[in-house]
Amino acid sequence: MLTVRVLPREGVTLRAAVTTVEVTGVLALGHVWAGGTLPSATWLAAMAVVVLGAGLLVLRGRVRPLVALPALVAAQLLLHAWITALTPTATTGGDPLHHHVHAVLDPRMLAVHVAGGLVTAVAWELRTRAVEVVVSWTRQQLPPLPSLRLVPAPVPAPAALLTRFVVSAAPRRGPPVVPAPA
């Protein structure tokens, strides 16, 4: 029987928080750039909490970002609807000089939110890959050490035996050895 154990990845919360700031910032800036208005900071913080929860799921490896791409684009469109419903101009009927309340998605706003979903997927995927690369660098195995053969060290002959051998050895060449006078 196969048993799978899921180990928590380190640093997921920090990476998800950084990605949440990026995604919420891209959402807000893109929405304003495309001509929309933003709700209060409280509602933007609530949206950031939703994005953080999704980021924790993706970065823990439970959902692959490329599989979740359609869901991310749908979430961007849902966030657009949420922003539109919560803006002061949408709830009060709007300013008469404000010609575009975004009750419907125009092509520019749709493109911005689709791009926001793509940016989210790319940010999550790149963070996951970067962490995997760094972790693989720290967990690389060292190459095996060459096997060492133990060679016995030569045992030197005791000095007493060596001197007796040299003294007792008769010279093989030359004149005979004459003992020195005392």
C-alpha positions, 0 to 999 in steps of 0.5 A: 500500500502506498502512503503519501505524507505531505510535508509543509513547505517552509516560508509559504506564509511569507511568499503568499503574503508578498504575492498577495500584496502584488496581486492586490496592488495589480488589481487596484492599479489595473482597475483604476488605470482601466477607468474604474474606482476603488472601494474603501481600504477595508474592502480592499483588505478583505479582498487581500485576505481572500487572495492570501487564502488562495495563495496559501493553497497554491503555494503549499502545493495543493493546487497547481497554478497552471491548472488553476489559471481559469479559476484565477481569471474567474476570481479576477472577474469576481473581484471586479464585480466586487469592486464595482458593487462596493464603490461609492459611485456604484451605490449612490448612482454615480456622479452625472459627469462620471460616464463609466460606472463599469456595470458591464465589462468593457474590453479594456477592463476585461483585458486588465483582469485577465492579465491580473489572473495571468500575473497571479499565476506567473507570480505563484509559479515563479515563486514556487520554482525559485524556492524549489531551486534554492532548496535543491541547492541546499540539499545537494548530496556531496560526491562520494569520497574515494575509497581509502585503502589502509596500507600498513606503514613500514616498521623500522628496524630497531636501532640496536639490531641495525648497529650490531649488523653493521659492526659485525659485517665484514667488508667485502672489498678493500684492505683488511680492517685493522683495529685502531690502536688504543 
